[in-house]
Amino acid sequence: MSLKARISEDMKSAMRARDTARLGTIRLLLAAIKQKEVDERAELDDAAVSGIVEKLIKQRKDSISQFQAAGRDDLVAAEQAELAVLQAYLPEQFSAAEVEAAVAAAIAESGAASARDMGKVMGLLKPRLAGRADMAQVSALIKARLAG
């Protein structure tokens, strides 16, 4: 079953269970998928759907940090609930050790020696780690490795 089909089935089960919070998040995700399909005039594959899920997760994380800074705990809780629903659609995440090993291998493979070579390393890692690691953390790890 494709990821998009799984999301549609989850929407139906959330409707049956009258789980309004989960249903709202899934509808938001399906709307984003449909919008992308209309924009590109093509059916999205699982990789593209995962990219949309990642984008929505990033938005939720940004919102959570903004709401925490403003002291809006009610909105933080709502965003965290949406984040939990969205994260269920991502593939299993790499452990910190696996990410570090991939970064070390990419640095060695690209011959990167300074922070200016960061683009080469990210270019190698993005397709390997997409959807399975937080790319912001990967970027920070590369910076630390190349600076030190």
Summary of the structure (lengths in Angstrom):
residues: 148
radius of gyration: 17.9
end to end distance: 45.2
largest distance: 55.8
contacts: 402
relative contact order: 0.10
helix: 80%
strand: 0%
